[in-house]
Amino acid sequence: MKTSTHELFPALFIVLPLPCVSNSRYLTQERFLEVMKSLGYQVLRSKESKRMAYWLFQWGGQLEEKTWKKEVINDGKTRNNFAIYN
């Protein structure tokens, strides 16, 4: 079944280097999706390549009043410091 353009929009396409969500002290893919959900977006599609992660989100219109803090989720010396918080 093909989706028409009118059914997709408003939409948001995000591309991040894969280590931002797979090797960060402060962010995991699950946390990233929780943040996006709290901003009112639902993931329609996602894909990972060797080096990049791609998501297509659609605006759902429901914002949550949630504060995201910079907190260590994955500790370790080899982790990077990429974070998303407010």
HELIX and SHEET records of a PDB file:
HELIX    1   1 THR A    5  LEU A    8  1                                   4    
HELIX    2   2 PRO A   19  SER A   22  1                                   4    
HELIX    3   3 GLN A   29  SER A   38  1                                  10    
SHEET    1   A 3 ALA A  11  PRO A  17  0                                        
SHEET    2   A 3 MET A  52  TRP A  59 -1                                        
SHEET    3   A 3 TYR A  41  GLU A  48 -1                                        
END                                                                             
